[in-house]
Amino acid sequence: MAKKAFALRIDETMLSALQRWADDEFRSVNGQIEFLLNDALKKASRLKPAKDQSDGD
């Protein structure tokens, strides 16, 4: 999966809260944001299910 970088403007208070949450779950802030967005997209049925990556073994 290719990833694309982009700038994100975020309130200091929200960033601090995300940092604490990410620390609690042993993730980076970027990883936490990706996790939350992925979860929200799945719950809203906006994300196609991931294709099975197994090779059949």
QUITAHU-V171642 format. One line per field, one symbol per residue. psi: psi as a letter, one per 20 degrees, with the letter a starting at -180 (. if undefined). A space follows every 50 residues. Layout:
# QUITAHU-V171642
psi->???
This chain:
# QUITAHU-V171642
psi->pqqpqqqppqqgggggghggggghjlrrgghggggggggggghjlipqqp qpiqji.
